Amino acid sequence: MEHLKLFAMKFFFTFAILFVLLGAGFEVSFENIFLISLVLSLVGYAVGDRIVLDRTKNSTATLVDVVLIFGFVYFMTDALTIGDGVLIASVLSALSLALFEYFFHQSVVRTMEENETDSEAFAPAGELRTEVSEELTPYEDDEGK
């Protein structure tokens, strides 16, 4: 359920930022902005937020997102629309969404940490736990019978 909430938030803000930039600034249609936002949110959440962010720091994941955003916006805008300024639109979109992604990654990490603390009863795979007792020998007396 948490993943659905995070994805919905990512899609909403991505759509809003792209609607302002591409819709108002570069006259890209609503349908094209919706499609670009949907694809960008799906790929960005799967790759940037679930894979890269789990293995690296926030700044590295943000840089990966900038490259993904620029590539997807550039190629999808170029393929879906006929117009000039695709490069400028892609750069502006990548930079403005990078700012959002930086703060969104903090939210993702915080949410995932809360989920981990809820399920601490189970040891993660590969983590060994030991049992400690006060008994040193199985015998009741010190002679070792």
N, C-alpha and C positions, 0 to 999 in steps of 0.2 A: 504494500500500500504506500509505503514511503517513497518508493521509486516512482510510482505514478504521480504523486504530489510534486516531487522534484522535477519530473519531466514536464508536467503541466506548467509549472512556474517558469521553467526554461523556455518552453514554447511561447508562453504569453509575452514574456519580456523580449524575446527574440523577435516575435512578430511586431510588437509595438515599436521597437527601435528601427526595424527595417521598414515599417510602414511610414514612419516619419522621414527617414533618410531616402529610401528608394521611391516611395509613393509621392511624397511632396517635392523632394528635390530632383528626382530623375524621371518622374512620371511613369513608373512601373505600375502595371495594373494590380488590383487587389488580389485576383486569383494567383498571379505569379508570385506576389509577395507571400501569400499563404503557402504555396507549394515550396518556395525556397525556405521559408521558416520551418515547415514541417520536416523537410529532408535534413536541414541543418541541425534541428533539434534532435532528431533521431540519431544521426551519425555522431553529433557532438556529445550527446549524453552517453552513448555506448562507448565511444573511443576516448574522448577527452575526460569525461567525468567518472566512468566506471573502470577503465583500464589504466590510463595514464596517471590520473590523480591518485589511484590506489597505490601506485608504485613509485611516484615521485612527489616533488613538492608542488605547491600551488603555482609558483612562478613558471615552472616547467610545463605544467598542464595548461596554463594560460597561453604560453608561447605556441604550444601544439594547437590549441583552439584558434589562435590568430591565423595560423597557416591553413587550417581546415576551413575557417570562415572565409578567408580571402579566396581560396580555391573554389569552394562551392558557390559563393556569390558571383565570382567572376564568370565561371563557366555556365552557371544556370541563368544568370542575367543575360549573358551574351547569346545563349541558345534560345531563351524564351522571348527576348525583346529585340527590337531593331532600334538602335539608337547609339548616340555617341556618349562618351563619358563612362563607359563600363569600368575602366580601370580606376578612375577617381571614385566611383560609387563603391567599388569593392574595397578600396583602401579605407575609405571613411566608415564603411560598415564593419570592417575587421577591427579598426581601432576603437570604435564606440562599443561594439559587442565585447571586446577584450576587457574593457573596464567593468562591464556587467559580469563577465565570466570570472574575473578575479574575486568578486564578492560572492558570486554564486558558489564557487568552489569552497569557500569558507562555510557556507550553509550546508553543502553536501558533506563535508568532513564532520561538521558538528552533528548532523543527523545520523551519519553512520556510526559515530562514536557512541551516541545515545543508544542505538540499537545493539551495539556490542556489549555495553554495560548491562543491558536487559538480559542478555543471553550468556552471562559469565558462568553459569552453572555447568556448561559444557566446555571441555577443553578443546581448543582448536586442534586441527589435525597436525600431528608432528610435535606437539607439546607434551612432554612427559611429566607426570606428577608422581611424587614419591610419598610413601607412607612412613611415618616416624612413630616409634614406640619407645617406652622406657626399658623394655626387656632386652638384655644383651645375650642371654643364653636361654635355651628352652627348658633348662632344668630349674627346679625350685630351690635346691641348695647349692652352695658354692663348691662342693666337692666334685661335681660333674658326673654323678651316678647315672 
